[in-house]
Amino acid sequence: MQGISPLHEYISPKEEYESLERLLQRHEAEIRSHIRVQQQLKIYIEELEQEILNTRQRQQQIDEIQAQNHRLTIELNEIKSSRLLSLSKVITKASNAKETPMSKVRPFSTNKSKDTVL
């Protein structure tokens, strides 16, 4: 009687069906849970990819602004140097003019005629 199982180990087809049905439902629930997790991960990955794209765009804008700032700084320094050179020339001319005797300086003329009625 080795091939025959005792009665207390015997499961009716209905009980076996119900047991398999519960097992199937547990597995389906696990699958649905995994699908939800995968969907959430997919959404999270898409959000991260969008954030990476936005960060790269902001970095590109920052790089462009820094390059423009560098160009403008160079241009400003060139303008300052040019104005300092011009101012230096004006100061030199003014200092040379002080050394010029007053007899060589022509008086300012308004060129108004005496017949002009005010």
Phi, psi and omega in degrees: 000032181284328184280347183258131180274152180295161183296327182289344177265353182285133178244132180290154178304323179296314179296319179295319177299314181295321178296316178293324178297316178296319178298316178298317180296321177297316180294320177297319178296319177296319179297315178299321178297316178296320179297317178299316179297317179297318179296318178296318178296320179299314178298316179298317179297317179298319178297318179295319178297319178295320178296320177297315179299314179298319179296318178296319178296317178296321179296321178296319177296318178298316179299318179295318180294320178296320178295317178296318178300318179297314178299317181293325177296316177297315180297318178297317178297323177294319178295317178300316180297317180297316180292321177297320178296315178297316180296321178298319178295319179296317180296319179297315179296319180294321180289326175291327180292328178296329181281346179285133179295148183293337180291338180271351180272129180279140178290154179284133182246133178270340176058038177266135177275157183283345181277354183289130179265133180268000000 
